[in-house]
Amino acid sequence: MHYRQILGKESVKFVIIEEGRIVGFANTAQSWDSDLNTETTGQIVGMYLLQECWRQGMGRALMEHSLEHLRGQGFSAAVVWVLESNDRARGFYEKMGFATDGVTKVVQSNGFDLHEVRY
């Protein structure tokens, strides 16, 4: 597993490269949520892994790497938003130690309401 950091304007992106191809990535940033202390709270903005790579430890490694980066940036807490209906991802975040905090939101995407919960 090889990680490559790509710097962007607002977030730091990490990718997993296996056999010369990108199989997963994560974005981290300062929390975007105005109800949180954004000086101390980071955010996993997005995390994706090809289905063929699930359950091989890559997701855990990518999350741990992302959280380590956030700690290194001085954040003492982290949040992640996930689709309410995405039981697989929710289970993963719970196994990684995240818990819902009761905050939800609805975002529009291509004319559809997407219900998200914050961990």
Secondary structure, 3 states (H helix, E strand, C coil): CEEEEEECCCEEEEEEEECCEEEEEEEEEECCCCCCCCCCEEEEEEEEECHHHCCCCHHHHHHHHHHHHHHHCCCCEEEEEEECCCHHHHHHHHHCCCCCCCCEEEEEECCEEEEEEEC
